[in-house]
Amino acid sequence: MIDSDADVTIGKLLRWERVRAGLTQRQLAQKAGLDEVTVNHIENDKRKRRPHPSTTHKLADALGIPVERLLPPSPPSRGYS
């Protein structure tokens, strides 16, 4: 799937799940009630910010997966003693 945690973005996770579901960007957008351009921009990481939580939930629901599967892992925290 994805080489390392450093490479993981919401766009890559979304594309992976969409392809796994056998959907085109257009089909996913229609199922989620979103614009195809929105799905494209998220998948290609063209947005400077993460998608709104409601958008992420719509995409997860349309894919039939828990929303957590679209969230990249958090970077490890750096504890200071």
N, C-alpha and C positions, 0 to 999 in steps of 0.2 A: 504494500500500500504506500506508505510514506516512510522515507528513509530514517528520519530521526525526529524527536520531539521539536527540535529547533525549526524543522521544515513544516510543522503542522500549523495550518491556518484554517479559519472557518471555511474559506473558499475551497481548499483542498478536501476538507472533510465533507462539505456539501456535494462536491462533484463525485467523490467516491460513493457516497450513499445514493446519489441520483442514478449513477451508472449501474450500481448494484441493483437498484429497483427497476432498471430497464426503461427509464424515462428520458425524454429529451428535455432540454431547458424549457421549451414551450409547454410541454405537458406538465412539468412540475409547477411552472408558474400558474397555469390554469387551475390545477388541483389546489394550489395554495392561495389562489385569489390575488396573485401578484402579477406585476408586469414582467414580461420575459427579460427586458433590459435589467431589471433589478436582480434577477437570478444570475444573469450573465456577469454583472458587475461584482456581485458577491463571490461567485466562483473564481473570477479572475483577479480578486483582491484589488479592485479598482477603487474601492472606497477607503477613505482615510480612517473612518471609524468602524467599529463593529456594527452590524445591523441592529436595529431596534429589537428588543426582546420579543415583541409581538410578531415581528417578521420571522425571527428564528423559530418561534413556536409554530407559526403557520407552515413553515417549511418542514419541520419535524413531523407535524400532524399529517401533512400531505404525503410524506415518505413512510408514515406508519412506524416511526422510531421515537425513542425518548429524546428530548431536546438535548440532553447531555452528550449524545453522540455527535452533535454538531459544535460542541464547545472544545476548543483546543485546550490542552493541558496547561495549567498555570505554571509559570516559571518557578523553579525551586526558590523558596524563601532563603534569604541570607540572614542567619541568626547572628546577632552581635552580642557578645558577652561582656 
